[in-house]
């Protein structure tokens, strides 16, 4: 059993990107489902769907590439808040990833959202990861 499902999901996506796979399968939890939803809204992945296999739920994530050489849209994924060291920020201190090119995924009281959206709503929360 994996203790940190978010970190596991990010690692699976990172590895699938490096191997240029079209789809990647990750265990489905509320948190991973919400993070993948944000990735789809921001245009980092095509689609995702939930499947059930032997009473376990999984997310099938369809990755996005550009050009003839299949360069991945997701350049890097970095986990910030870990189970051993949680990182929180209020809306005034929310980080800008690469000057606004990338996104920080924030877990707020109103759900999982990007740093840009959290700043507009005026919410802070746990900084889960950076993606660019």
N, C-alpha and C positions, 0 to 999 in steps of 0.2 A: 504494500500500500504506500502511496506517495503522500507525504505530509504537505508539501507545497504544490497544489494543483496548478496555480498560475505560473510558477516557475517551470513546471513540467511542460505546460502548454507552450510557453515561449520557446523552450529548448526544442521541442518537436517541430515547431514552425521554422525556427532557425536552421535546423538540420535538413528539413525538407527543402527549404530554399536553396541551401548550398548544393544539395543533390539534384536540384531542378525538378522535383516531383510536382505533378499537377495537383494532387490532393494529399491531405494529411489528416490522420484520425487522432483525435484527442478525447480523453474522458470528459463527459458532460457534467458540469455542475452549474449552479446558478451564476457563479462568478465568471467561469470560462465562457458561458453562453453570452453574458452581458459584454465581456471584453471583445468577443468575436463580432458581436453586433456593432460595437463602436468601430472596429476595424473595417467592417463592410461599409458603414456610413461614411467613413473617411476615405474610402477607395483603395485601401491596402490589399483587400482580397475581393474575389468575385462574389461568391455566395458561400453559404454553409447550410447543412441540413443535419437534423438529429436522427440517428438510427438507434435501434435497440437490438443488442446481440447478446444472447444468453443472460437475460435479465439485467444487463448493464447497458447504460446509455452512452453513446459516443457522438461526437460532432465530426462530420466530414467537412473539412474546410478546403475550398477550391482556391489555390494560390494564383497570384497575378504576376505576369512577366511582361517585359516590353522588348520590342525589337527582334531582329533575326537571331541574335545571340542569346535570347531568353534571359536578359538581365532582370533579376528580381526587383519588384517594386519596393519591397521591404529591404532596406539596406542593413539595418541593425535593430535588434531588440535588446533592451537592457532592463533587468529587474531592479527596482529601487527599494521598495519596502519589502523586507523579508520577515519571516516569522520570528527570527531572533532580534531584529532591529526594525521596528515599525517607523515609517517616516510620514509625518503629517505636516500639512501646510494650510494656512488660512488663505482666503482668496487673493489677498494682497501679495502674498509670498509665493504663489503658484509659479513653478518654473516654466521658462520658455525653452523648448528644445530646439537647438540650432537656430536661434533667433526667430522661431515661429515656423520653420520649415517642417520640423517633426512635431509629434504630439506627445503629450504626457497623459496617461490614462489615470483618472482620479476616481476613487470610490467615495462618493458623498452620501449624505443622508437622503438625497433625492435619486440615488442610483449611480451607476457607473457612467462617466462622461469624459470628454476631452478637457484639457486645461482651458482652452479657449471658451468652451461652453460654460464651464464652472465659473470662470472669471466674469462672464456676462451675467450669469444668474446671481453671483455674489456668494458662492459657496466654496468652502474649503473641504479638505478631507485627506484621506490616505493616498499618497502618491504611489501607485502600483508599479508602473513601468514607463519607459521612454521608447518610442518607436519612430524611426525615420528611414 
